[in-house]
Amino acid sequence: ALVLTIAMCRKLGVSDKLGTLIGIGTAICGSSAIAVAAPVIEADERDTAFAITTVTLFGMLAVFVLPLLGHAMNLDEQQFGVWAGTSVHAVPQVVAAGFSYGPTAGEIATIVKLARVLLLAPVVIGLAIWYGRQKRAQNIAHVTRIGTFRTLVPPFILGFLGLAIASSLHL
């Protein structure tokens, strides 16, 4: 979803930073992912606000349209839950769409969505590394390999990963 959205934005003449923000918001977890990625790629406030607005509006639309389409296509709750969890942008929107279809659909949609949210940390770290390399290649900044990681990866991402590992190990 991230690569496809960025490619579509480029085709439509959308700037790289705005396309990246819309792509990460669409692929991961809506506004939260945009808010995390924006400082990493040094996006301006206008691009950030536009991306958040775009992803939020399409997500709100999905809350109302997806259940109608699900019923029209005769999807059972499990099918709809997977569909909603993979296609709706923000967690609250997924919960609303899923549970409006049924309790099983809501539970499945929430689990599928949370699996997507887990991708936030690795995607942002990858984005930071890619952006640092891009800046070095263009001689925009003198960023060393170690400096790239330290300066472009928000510290809370490392904390998030550390706590996720600790929780998985039942510490």
C-alpha angles and dihedrals in degrees: 000000000000095000093042093050093048090049092049091048091052090050089052093049096251114153117261095245094048091045091051092050093048089046095052091044090052097043102041122021115322121242095003092060091046092051091051096044099044098075091041092061093033093241117178123244093255094056090044093051092045092050093048091048093048095048093044094050094049090046092052090049090051091054089064102030102044097060090050091050091045091056091044090053092045094237117174119229094264093052092046092047092055091045094049092044093053099041110035115085111218129043096238090050091050091050091049094048094043099047092043086063094047143299095271091047089051094051094046093045091051094050093047091048093049089053087057091049089057087067092065097088098046093042093050091047090050090047091051092051092046093047092048091051091048091052092047091049091052092045089234091132136010098236119164121212092255091042091052093060096042097045102036103040111076109236093232089064089063090046090049091052092046093051092045090054092045091050092048089052089048092240 
